[in-house]
Amino acid sequence: MNKYYRLLSKILKQGKFQTAKKNRSIYLINQTLSFSKNQLEKLFVEHKVAKNKLSKELDLYMNGKTLIKEYNDQDIFWWDYCSPELINSYPTYFKKLPKLIEKINSLKPSKNYVLFIGETGVETNQLPCLSLIQFQNLEGKINLTVYQRSADCCLGLPSDLFQMYLVSELINLPLNNITFFIGNAHIYENNIKETKKLLNSEPYKFNLNV
């Protein structure tokens, strides 16, 4: 069982229930996931994610695109509840990534760089679940450390893992590992049965909670 599936299993076995604005969920706090490049690539073979859509979404983020119509034009509809645009959300912060990556690529060896994501007290219709991405060059290899304040482990987490892998591919150094520190790792109640099906290698379909 891969590390991602082990986390899902751990939440189901050890988690506690909480009631949040979106839905009831079962959760654990302060969880860590760390993957080498090979482990990530194997994960994306074992666990399917919408690679093309997530790649297009990341590109829109990094170009600072906030209008939901631009996401719809790329067949991305999971932000429709934020229509007509994302306010102080991922594009606001990810548009800083291209210059940061350019800076990392221009320095040999690069120093320790951080992208801060999200602000407290600002108007937003989708507070980013990611809070920080740290880039460290250790012995000529790039290490990404990601702090995630809240993780929908069924839909959001694997998507975030894949997009951070795509970000690492933009850096002119081989990837050593990507480590996620997750403040609140949860499975929504209406996805518990589907998660059990996934772990039992049965057909499943996760529900989007908005």
ABEGO torsion letter per residue (X at the ends): XBAAAAAAAAAAAABBBBBBAABBBBBBBGBBBBBBAAAAAAAAAABBBBAAAAAAAAAAAAAGBABAAAAAAAGBAAAAAAOABBBGBAAAAAAAAAAAAAAAAABOBBBBBBBBBEBBGBBBABBBABABBBBBBBGGBBBBBBBBABBBAAAAAAAAAAAAAAAAAABABBBABBBBBBABBBBBAAAAAAAAAAAAGBBBBBBBBX
